[in-house]
Amino acid sequence: NIDIDFSCLYHCLDIENIITLFCAVLSESRILLTCRSNIVMSQVTESILSLIFPFEWPHVYIPMLPYSLIECIEVPAPFIIGTLSDNLLNTNVKPSDVVWVDLDHNKITIIGDTTILTMPKIHKEKLQNRLKRILFPQLVYADYINPKDRPYS
């Protein structure tokens, strides 16, 4: 049993994008993550797999794809593949029908005919609010001078 550090994921992506990524994983999409850092990429890809626990990702999973194998992003099957940002800039291989997650810029781009499932609005809002309370408790409770007035404390 490995302890997973989710802090890199929360520093790279905002709550809205984390939920979008979660939905893309559950939709069994082709997910391409790019980042300038090997360490950040490794931690984020591992935390993504942990997000879907108790489910397991049964498809292609390559946490750090080297430049020499960049053609693998053309495989016509669901995948989670991480690669350095420069690897995409220095190749003629262009991703198609993927969910591209740019960890350096907190950006998710859906390329091609990829469709991901979405959460019903009410459940998404509840999840966002709960994640905000967990990740940013100082902001949620900042307006309450008296701790007894704080909701959920």
N, C-alpha and C positions, 0 to 999 in steps of 0.2 A: 504494500500500500504506500503510495507516494503522496507527499503533501504538495499540493499545487499552489503556486503563488499567482493569484489573479491580479496583482497590482499592475503588472505590465499591460494587461488587457484593458483595465480601467483607465490607465494613463494614455493609451493609444486611441481608444474609441470612447465616444460619449455613450450615454445610456441608450439613446435612440438607435445608434448603430450597433450596439451590442445585441439589442433585441432583434434587429434586422438580421444580423449574422446568425443568431440563434435560430431564427425562422428558416434561413437559408440552409443551415445544417440539417434541420428536421425535414426540409424539403428534398434532401439528398441532391443538392445542387453541386455544380462544379465550382469550387471555391478556390480562388487564387489570392494568396496574401503576399504583399510586398512590403519590404522594410529595409532600411539601411543597416540594421544591426542583426547579426546572427543570434546574439543572446536574446534580444527582445523577441525575435521571430520564434525561437524555440519555446520560450515561455508562453507566448500567446497561443501557438498552435496546440500545445499541451493543455492549456486552460480551456480552449474551445472543446476539446474532447471531453473534458470533465464537466462542462456545462450540460451535456446531454445525459449524464448519469441518471438513472441506471441503464440507459440505452448505450449501445456501442456502435461506433462507426465501422460498418463492414466493408467499406470501399477503399479505394486508393488513398493512402495517407503518407505524405512525404513532408516532414516538417521543414527541411531545408534542401531544396533542389539545387544542385550545382549547375553552373552555366553550361557545362558540357552535356547536360541532359535536358536542356530547356524545351526541347521538342515534346517532352512528356505532357506539357500543358495542352497539347492537341488531342490527347486521348479522349475518345467519345464515351466516357463513363464518369459517374460521380467521383469527385476527388476533393481532398483538402491538401493543397500544395502551397508551401511557403518558398519564396525565393527572394534574393536580394533585389532591391529596386533597380540597380544598375544592370542586372541581367536582362531585364525586358528592354532597356534602352539600347543595349548593345547587340540586338539580334533582329533578324527579319521575321522571327516567329511572333505572331500576334494572337493573343487570346481571343477566342470567340465563344459565345454562349456560356459565359462565366459570370460569377459574382466576384468582382475584383475588389479586394479590401486593401486600401492603401493605409497602412498603419502609421506612416510618417505624417500624413495629413488628415487623419480622422475622416476618411472618405470611403464610401462604398458606391461602386458603380456597377450596374447590371448591364452587361454587354450581350447583345444578341437576343435570342428568343428565350432566355432564361426566365422562368416564373417561380417565384417563391411564395409560399403560403404566408398569410398575414394573420395576426392575432385579432380576435374581436376587440373593438375599441375599448370596451369596459375592462377587459382583462389586461390589455396592454397598459392602460392608465394605472391600474392597480399595481402591476409589476413595476412600472416606472417609479411610482411613488414609494414603493417598498425598497427598491434599489437606492433611491435618493436618500432615504432614511438610514440605510446601512452604510452607504459610501460617504455621505456628507451630513452626518448628524449635527454638526455645528451650524450648518445653514438652516436645517429644518427647524431647529429649536432656538435660533438666534433672536427671534422676536419675543421670547418668553423670559421675563426677568426672574420670576419665581418658578423654580423647578417643579412645584406642585401643579402649576398651570399647564405644563407641557403634556400634549397628547402622547400616548403610547410610551410613557416613561415608567 
